[in-house]
């Protein structure tokens, strides 16, 4: 009996973890879909604009997610262990953090230049505002849902 438990426990844990990851992925995909619909409605893109806009936008989002992961998981884990770092390691970490901020800035600047050639400057500003509005709306809904439970 104990042998069966030793075998089944890790399997059940793995299945539970995978189903949780699957649910999180579905939630994330749903949020992305809602964001695309929100931006599409707000910008009122012509078919020609949409054809060139979405590939640039999607590429940018992908790069942004990569930098976020690096910042969150690689650098974030080292920051959590700040007491265990020497001054030299902390200096190196600080330099990496600054380099990452520079990369984000350059990436954002390049993205705005590309997107401004695809859609008007006015729509580019509207895009930036729409992304912030979507974020605020998402946070508001999350807080309401969390408060209602």
TORPA-4810 file (N, C-alpha, C, O; in nm, 3 decimals):
<nodes>
NODE_1_0.082_-0.119_0.000_0.000_0.000_0.000_0.087_0.127_0.000_0.061_0.220_-0.075_X
NODE_2_0.191_0.129_0.084_0.279_0.243_0.091_0.352_0.261_-0.041_0.377_0.373_-0.086_X
NODE_3_0.386_0.149_-0.103_0.454_0.155_-0.232_0.365_0.222_-0.336_0.413_0.303_-0.416_X
NODE_4_0.235_0.191_-0.336_0.141_0.253_-0.429_0.130_0.402_-0.404_0.125_0.482_-0.498_X
NODE_5_0.128_0.440_-0.279_0.119_0.582_-0.245_0.245_0.655_-0.293_0.236_0.765_-0.347_X
NODE_6_0.361_0.592_-0.272_0.487_0.654_-0.316_0.489_0.673_-0.468_0.550_0.768_-0.518_X
NODE_7_0.425_0.584_-0.539_0.422_0.593_-0.685_0.315_0.693_-0.730_0.339_0.773_-0.820_X
NODE_8_0.197_0.688_-0.668_0.086_0.772_-0.710_0.100_0.919_-0.668_0.056_1.008_-0.741_X
NODE_9_0.160_0.945_-0.555_0.171_1.083_-0.506_0.243_1.175_-0.606_0.189_1.281_-0.638_X
NODE_10_0.360_1.138_-0.656_0.426_1.226_-0.753_0.346_1.240_-0.883_0.345_1.347_-0.944_X
NODE_11_0.281_1.134_-0.924_0.201_1.140_-1.046_0.083_1.235_-1.028_0.055_1.317_-1.115_X
NODE_12_0.016_1.226_-0.914_-0.096_1.316_-0.886_-0.048_1.462_-0.877_-0.114_1.553_-0.927_X
NODE_13_0.066_1.482_-0.814_0.122_1.616_-0.804_0.153_1.672_-0.944_0.123_1.788_-0.972_X
NODE_14_0.211_1.590_-1.029_0.244_1.632_-1.165_0.118_1.666_-1.243_0.113_1.768_-1.312_X
NODE_15_0.016_1.583_-1.233_-0.110_1.608_-1.303_-0.174_1.737_-1.253_-0.223_1.817_-1.332_X
NODE_16_-0.174_1.758_-1.122_-0.231_1.880_-1.065_-0.155_2.003_-1.113_-0.216_2.105_-1.146_X
NODE_17_-0.024_1.994_-1.116_0.060_2.106_-1.161_0.035_2.136_-1.308_0.022_2.252_-1.346_X
NODE_18_0.028_2.032_-1.389_0.004_2.053_-1.533_-0.133_2.112_-1.559_-0.147_2.198_-1.646_X
NODE_19_-0.234_2.069_-1.485_-0.368_2.123_-1.507_-0.374_2.268_-1.462_-0.444_2.348_-1.523_X
NODE_20_-0.301_2.303_-1.356_-0.295_2.441_-1.311_-0.225_2.526_-1.417_-0.272_2.636_-1.449_X
NODE_21_-0.115_2.478_-1.471_-0.043_2.551_-1.575_-0.131_2.569_-1.698_-0.130_2.675_-1.762_X
NODE_22_-0.206_2.467_-1.731_-0.296_2.473_-1.845_-0.402_2.581_-1.823_-0.434_2.657_-1.914_X
NODE_23_-0.457_2.586_-1.703_-0.560_2.685_-1.671_-0.501_2.826_-1.677_-0.563_2.918_-1.730_X
NODE_24_-0.381_2.844_-1.622_-0.316_2.974_-1.627_-0.291_3.016_-1.771_-0.310_3.132_-1.806_X
NODE_25_-0.248_2.921_-1.855_-0.222_2.950_-1.996_-0.350_2.991_-2.067_-0.350_3.084_-2.148_X
NODE_26_-0.462_2.920_-2.036_-0.591_2.955_-2.097_-0.634_3.095_-2.055_-0.685_3.172_-2.136_X
NODE_27_-0.615_3.126_-1.926_-0.650_3.259_-1.877_-0.567_3.366_-1.947_-0.619_3.470_-1.986_X
NODE_28_-0.436_3.340_-1.962_-0.348_3.434_-2.027_-0.388_3.454_-2.173_-0.389_3.567_-2.223_X
NODE_29_-0.421_3.345_-2.242_-0.465_3.354_-2.382_-0.594_3.433_-2.394_-0.613_3.510_-2.488_X
NODE_30_-0.683_3.415_-2.297_-0.810_3.489_-2.298_-0.784_3.638_-2.280_-0.846_3.721_-2.348_X
NODE_31_-0.694_3.673_-2.190_-0.660_3.814_-2.168_-0.600_3.874_-2.294_-0.634_3.986_-2.332_X
NODE_32_-0.512_3.799_-2.360_-0.452_3.848_-2.485_-0.559_3.872_-2.591_-0.556_3.973_-2.661_X
NODE_33_-0.654_3.780_-2.602_-0.762_3.796_-2.699_-0.847_3.918_-2.669_-0.885_3.993_-2.759_X
NODE_34_-0.876_3.939_-2.541_-0.954_4.056_-2.501_-0.877_4.185_-2.532_-0.936_4.285_-2.573_X
NODE_35_-0.747_4.182_-2.512_-0.665_4.299_-2.538_-0.664_4.331_-2.687_-0.675_4.448_-2.726_X
NODE_36_-0.651_4.229_-2.770_-0.652_4.250_-2.915_-0.787_4.310_-2.959_-0.790_4.403_-3.039_X
NODE_37_-0.896_4.257_-2.905_-1.029_4.309_-2.939_-1.043_4.454_-2.892_-1.097_4.538_-2.964_X
NODE_38_-0.995_4.483_-2.773_-1.001_4.618_-2.717_-0.924_4.716_-2.804_-0.975_4.824_-2.837_X
NODE_39_-0.803_4.679_-2.843_-0.720_4.767_-2.926_-0.781_4.783_-3.065_-0.783_4.893_-3.120_X
NODE_40_-0.829_4.674_-3.121_-0.891_4.679_-3.254_-1.008_4.777_-3.255_-1.022_4.858_-3.346_X
NODE_41_-1.090_4.768_-3.153_-1.207_4.856_-3.145_-1.164_5.001_-3.126_-1.217_5.091_-3.191_X
NODE_42_-1.068_5.023_-3.039_-1.024_5.160_-3.008_-0.958_5.228_-3.127_-0.984_5.345_-3.155_X
NODE_43_-0.871_5.154_-3.198_-0.793_5.216_-3.306_-0.870_5.227_-3.436_-0.839_5.311_-3.521_X
NODE_44_-0.971_5.144_-3.452_-1.051_5.148_-3.575_-0.960_5.144_-3.698_-0.966_5.232_-3.783_X
NODE_45_-0.877_5.040_-3.704_-0.779_5.027_-3.812_-0.846_4.992_-3.944_-0.943_4.916_-3.948_X
NODE_46_-0.793_5.047_-4.052_-0.838_5.005_-4.184_-0.777_4.867_-4.210_-0.681_4.830_-4.142_X
NODE_47_-0.831_4.791_-4.305_-0.771_4.660_-4.336_-0.622_4.671_-4.373_-0.543_4.585_-4.334_X
NODE_48_-0.586_4.775_-4.447_-0.446_4.794_-4.486_-0.360_4.821_-4.363_-0.250_4.766_-4.350_X
NODE_49_-0.408_4.906_-4.273_-0.334_4.936_-4.151_-0.319_4.810_-4.065_-0.211_4.781_-4.013_X
NODE_50_-0.428_4.737_-4.051_-0.427_4.616_-3.967_-0.327_4.514_-4.020_-0.259_4.447_-3.943_X
NODE_51_-0.320_4.502_-4.151_-0.232_4.404_-4.213_-0.085_4.429_-4.178_-0.009_4.334_-4.158_X
NODE_52_-0.045_4.554_-4.171_0.094_4.583_-4.135_0.112_4.609_-3.986_0.222_4.590_-3.933_X
NODE_53_0.007_4.651_-3.917_0.015_4.682_-3.774_0.034_4.558_-3.687_0.126_4.555_-3.605_X
NODE_54_-0.050_4.456_-3.704_-0.050_4.342_-3.612_0.081_4.263_-3.610_0.122_4.222_-3.502_X
NODE_55_0.148_4.240_-3.724_0.277_4.169_-3.714_0.380_4.247_-3.631_0.455_4.187_-3.553_X
NODE_56_0.385_4.379_-3.648_0.478_4.461_-3.570_0.439_4.458_-3.423_0.525_4.442_-3.335_X
NODE_57_0.312_4.473_-3.396_0.263_4.472_-3.258_0.292_4.339_-3.190_0.341_4.335_-3.077_X
NODE_58_0.261_4.229_-3.258_0.283_4.096_-3.200_0.431_4.068_-3.175_0.467_4.009_-3.073_X
NODE_59_0.517_4.110_-3.267_0.660_4.091_-3.248_0.708_4.170_-3.125_0.786_4.121_-3.045_X
NODE_60_0.659_4.291_-3.113_0.696_4.375_-2.999_0.650_4.312_-2.867_0.725_4.309_-2.769_X
NODE_61_0.528_4.262_-2.865_0.475_4.200_-2.743_0.559_4.078_-2.704_0.584_4.055_-2.586_X
NODE_62_0.600_4.002_-2.804_0.682_3.884_-2.778_0.816_3.923_-2.717_0.861_3.861_-2.620_X
NODE_63_0.881_4.025_-2.773_1.009_4.073_-2.720_0.990_4.127_-2.578_1.073_4.105_-2.490_X
NODE_64_0.882_4.198_-2.558_0.852_4.257_-2.428_0.834_4.148_-2.322_0.882_4.161_-2.209_X
NODE_65_0.766_4.041_-2.358_0.746_3.929_-2.266_0.879_3.863_-2.232_0.901_3.823_-2.118_X
NODE_66_0.968_3.853_-2.331_1.100_3.795_-2.305_1.180_3.877_-2.205_1.242_3.822_-2.115_X
NODE_67_1.178_4.009_-2.222_1.249_4.096_-2.128_1.184_4.091_-1.989_1.253_4.095_-1.887_X
NODE_68_1.052_4.082_-1.987_0.981_4.072_-1.859_1.021_3.944_-1.785_1.046_3.945_-1.665_X
NODE_69_1.027_3.834_-1.859_1.067_3.706_-1.798_1.208_3.715_-1.742_1.236_3.669_-1.631_X
NODE_70_1.297_3.775_-1.820_1.435_3.789_-1.775_1.439_3.873_-1.647_1.506_3.837_-1.550_X
NODE_71_1.367_3.982_-1.649_1.367_4.071_-1.532_1.302_4.003_-1.411_1.354_4.010_-1.300_X
NODE_72_1.192_3.938_-1.435_1.115_3.878_-1.325_1.184_3.756_-1.266_1.195_3.744_-1.144_X
NODE_73_1.230_3.666_-1.351_1.279_3.538_-1.300_1.430_3.536_-1.277_1.475_3.487_-1.173_X
NODE_74_1.507_3.587_-1.371_1.652_3.580_-1.355_1.702_3.686_-1.256_1.771_3.654_-1.159_X
NODE_75_1.668_3.809_-1.282_1.714_3.916_-1.194_1.635_3.914_-1.062_1.692_3.936_-0.956_X
NODE_76_1.506_3.888_-1.071_1.422_3.885_-0.951_1.468_3.784_-0.849_1.463_3.811_-0.729_X
NODE_77_1.511_3.668_-0.894_1.557_3.565_-0.799_1.685_3.609_-0.729_1.706_3.576_-0.612_X
NODE_78_1.769_3.682_-0.799_1.892_3.731_-0.736_1.862_3.843_-0.638_1.928_3.855_-0.535_X
NODE_79_1.762_3.926_-0.668_1.725_4.034_-0.577_1.668_3.976_-0.447_1.692_4.029_-0.339_X
NODE_80_1.595_3.866_-0.459_1.541_3.802_-0.339_1.652_3.753_-0.248_1.636_3.746_-0.126_X
NODE_81_1.765_3.719_-0.306_1.879_3.668_-0.231_1.983_3.779_-0.209_2.103_3.753_-0.206_X
NODE_82_1.936_3.901_-0.195_2.024_4.017_-0.184_2.121_4.006_-0.066_2.237_4.046_-0.078_X
NODE_83_2.075_3.953_0.045_2.162_3.940_0.163_2.278_3.846_0.137_2.383_3.858_0.200_X
NODE_84_2.260_3.753_0.046_2.365_3.656_0.016_2.463_3.703_-0.089_2.558_3.631_-0.122_X
NODE_85_2.444_3.823_-0.144_2.533_3.874_-0.249_2.647_3.957_-0.191_2.629_4.031_-0.094_X
NODE_86_2.762_3.943_-0.250_2.875_4.029_-0.215_2.854_4.164_-0.284_2.766_4.178_-0.368_X
NODE_87_2.935_4.262_-0.249_2.925_4.393_-0.314_2.956_4.382_-0.463_2.893_4.450_-0.545_X
NODE_88_3.052_4.299_-0.498_3.088_4.281_-0.638_2.971_4.219_-0.715_2.941_4.261_-0.827_X
NODE_89_2.907_4.119_-0.656_2.791_4.055_-0.720_2.674_4.153_-0.731_2.602_4.154_-0.831_X
NODE_90_2.656_4.236_-0.628_2.550_4.337_-0.632_2.578_4.440_-0.740_2.485_4.485_-0.808_X
NODE_91_2.703_4.478_-0.756_2.740_4.573_-0.862_2.711_4.513_-1.000_2.660_4.581_-1.089_X
NODE_92_2.745_4.387_-1.016_2.719_4.318_-1.142_2.569_4.310_-1.169_2.523_4.330_-1.281_X
NODE_93_2.493_4.280_-1.065_2.347_4.274_-1.078_2.290_4.410_-1.116_2.203_4.420_-1.202_X
NODE_94_2.339_4.514_-1.052_2.295_4.649_-1.083_2.324_4.685_-1.228_2.241_4.746_-1.296_X
NODE_95_2.442_4.647_-1.275_2.478_4.673_-1.415_2.383_4.597_-1.510_2.342_4.652_-1.612_X
NODE_96_2.350_4.474_-1.476_2.256_4.397_-1.558_2.117_4.462_-1.558_2.050_4.466_-1.661_X
NODE_97_2.076_4.512_-1.443_1.946_4.578_-1.433_1.943_4.704_-1.519_1.844_4.730_-1.588_X
NODE_98_2.051_4.781_-1.516_2.060_4.902_-1.598_2.061_4.867_-1.746_1.997_4.935_-1.827_X
NODE_99_2.134_4.763_-1.782_2.139_4.720_-1.921_2.000_4.676_-1.969_1.961_4.706_-2.082_X
NODE_100_1.928_4.607_-1.884_1.793_4.563_-1.920_1.700_4.684_-1.939_1.618_4.685_-2.031_X
NODE_101_1.714_4.784_-1.853_1.633_4.906_-1.868_1.666_4.976_-2.000_1.576_5.026_-2.068_X
NODE_102_1.793_4.980_-2.035_1.835_5.040_-2.163_1.777_4.962_-2.280_1.731_5.021_-2.378_X
NODE_103_1.780_4.830_-2.271_1.723_4.746_-2.377_1.574_4.773_-2.392_1.523_4.784_-2.504_X
NODE_104_1.504_4.784_-2.281_1.360_4.812_-2.286_1.334_4.947_-2.352_1.243_4.961_-2.434_X
NODE_105_1.415_5.046_-2.315_1.399_5.180_-2.373_1.424_5.178_-2.524_1.344_5.232_-2.602_X
NODE_106_1.534_5.115_-2.566_1.567_5.107_-2.709_1.460_5.032_-2.786_1.421_5.071_-2.896_X
NODE_107_1.412_4.923_-2.727_1.310_4.843_-2.791_1.182_4.925_-2.808_1.119_4.922_-2.914_X
NODE_108_1.143_4.997_-2.705_1.021_5.078_-2.709_1.035_5.190_-2.812_0.941_5.219_-2.886_X
NODE_109_1.150_5.253_-2.816_1.175_5.361_-2.912_1.166_5.308_-3.056_1.102_5.369_-3.141_X
NODE_110_1.230_5.196_-3.081_1.228_5.135_-3.214_1.085_5.096_-3.253_1.042_5.116_-3.367_X
NODE_111_1.013_5.041_-3.158_0.874_5.000_-3.181_0.787_5.120_-3.219_0.710_5.114_-3.314_X
NODE_112_0.801_5.229_-3.145_0.721_5.348_-3.174_0.754_5.404_-3.312_0.665_5.449_-3.385_X
NODE_113_0.881_5.401_-3.347_0.921_5.446_-3.481_0.858_5.359_-3.590_0.806_5.410_-3.689_X
NODE_114_0.862_5.227_-3.570_0.804_5.135_-3.669_0.653_5.151_-3.679_0.597_5.159_-3.788_X
NODE_115_0.589_5.157_-3.565_0.442_5.160_-3.562_0.391_5.293_-3.617_0.286_5.298_-3.681_X
NODE_116_0.467_5.401_-3.594_0.427_5.534_-3.644_0.432_5.542_-3.796_0.364_5.624_-3.857_X
NODE_117_0.513_5.455_-3.856_0.517_5.450_-4.002_0.400_5.369_-4.057_0.365_5.381_-4.174_X
NODE_118_0.340_5.288_-3.972_0.230_5.201_-4.014_0.094_5.267_-3.991_0.006_5.263_-4.077_X
NODE_119_0.081_5.328_-3.875_-0.042_5.400_-3.843_-0.003_5.544_-3.812_0.115_5.573_-3.792_X
NODE_120_-0.098_5.633_-3.808_-0.068_5.774_-3.783_-0.013_5.795_-3.642_-0.027_5.710_-3.554_X
NODE_121_0.050_5.910_-3.623_0.102_5.946_-3.490_-0.012_5.953_-3.389_0.003_5.913_-3.273_X
NODE_122_-0.124_6.002_-3.433_-0.241_6.014_-3.345_-0.288_5.875_-3.301_-0.319_5.853_-3.184_X
NODE_123_-0.293_5.781_-3.395_-0.334_5.645_-3.361_-0.228_5.576_-3.275_-0.260_5.490_-3.192_X
NODE_124_-0.102_5.613_-3.294_0.005_5.556_-3.211_-0.014_5.598_-3.066_-0.001_5.517_-2.974_X
NODE_125_-0.044_5.726_-3.046_-0.071_5.775_-2.910_-0.196_5.709_-2.855_-0.201_5.672_-2.737_X
NODE_126_-0.298_5.694_-2.938_-0.420_5.627_-2.896_-0.393_5.481_-2.858_-0.452_5.429_-2.763_X
NODE_127_-0.304_5.416_-2.931_-0.264_5.279_-2.899_-0.201_5.273_-2.760_-0.237_5.188_-2.678_X
NODE_128_-0.109_5.363_-2.734_-0.041_5.365_-2.605_-0.142_5.390_-2.492_-0.138_5.326_-2.387_X
NODE_129_-0.231_5.482_-2.515_-0.335_5.511_-2.415_-0.430_5.393_-2.398_-0.473_5.363_-2.287_X
NODE_130_-0.463_5.327_-2.508_-0.554_5.212_-2.503_-0.493_5.097_-2.424_-0.563_5.028_-2.350_X
NODE_131_-0.362_5.076_-2.440_-0.296_4.970_-2.363_-0.303_5.000_-2.213_-0.327_4.910_-2.133_X
NODE_132_-0.282_5.125_-2.177_-0.292_5.164_-2.035_-0.435_5.150_-1.985_-0.459_5.101_-1.875_X
NODE_133_-0.532_5.193_-2.067_-0.672_5.179_-2.029_-0.711_5.033_-2.009_-0.782_4.999_-1.915_X
NODE_134_-0.662_4.947_-2.098_-0.691_4.805_-2.086_-0.634_4.749_-1.957_-0.699_4.673_-1.886_X
NODE_135_-0.511_4.788_-1.927_-0.445_4.742_-1.805_-0.525_4.785_-1.681_-0.549_4.706_-1.590_X
NODE_136_-0.567_4.912_-1.680_-0.645_4.963_-1.566_-0.779_4.889_-1.554_-0.821_4.855_-1.444_X
NODE_137_-0.844_4.865_-1.667_-0.971_4.794_-1.667_-0.952_4.651_-1.616_-1.035_4.602_-1.539_X
NODE_138_-0.847_4.587_-1.657_-0.817_4.450_-1.614_-0.793_4.445_-1.463_-0.844_4.357_-1.394_X
NODE_139_-0.715_4.539_-1.412_-0.687_4.545_-1.269_-0.816_4.572_-1.190_-0.840_4.511_-1.086_X
NODE_140_-0.897_4.663_-1.241_-1.024_4.695_-1.174_-1.113_4.571_-1.166_-1.171_4.543_-1.062_X
NODE_141_-1.124_4.498_-1.277_-1.207_4.377_-1.279_-1.151_4.272_-1.184_-1.227_4.202_-1.117_X
NODE_142_-1.019_4.260_-1.179_-0.956_4.163_-1.089_-0.987_4.197_-0.944_-1.022_4.110_-0.864_X
NODE_143_-0.975_4.326_-0.910_-1.003_4.368_-0.772_-1.148_4.345_-0.735_-1.179_4.303_-0.624_X
NODE_144_-1.239_4.373_-0.829_-1.382_4.350_-0.803_-1.410_4.203_-0.784_-1.485_4.164_-0.695_X
NODE_145_-1.348_4.120_-0.868_-1.368_3.975_-0.858_-1.311_3.923_-0.727_-1.373_3.841_-0.660_X
NODE_146_-1.193_3.972_-0.692_-1.128_3.928_-0.569_-1.207_3.974_-0.447_-1.220_3.899_-0.349_X
NODE_147_-1.259_4.095_-0.452_-1.337_4.148_-0.340_-1.472_4.080_-0.327_-1.528_4.073_-0.217_X
NODE_148_-1.525_4.030_-0.438_-1.656_3.965_-0.438_-1.653_3.822_-0.389_-1.758_3.764_-0.360_X
NODE_149_-1.534_3.764_-0.380_-1.524_3.623_-0.339_-1.520_3.609_-0.191_-1.513_3.497_-0.140_X
</nodes>
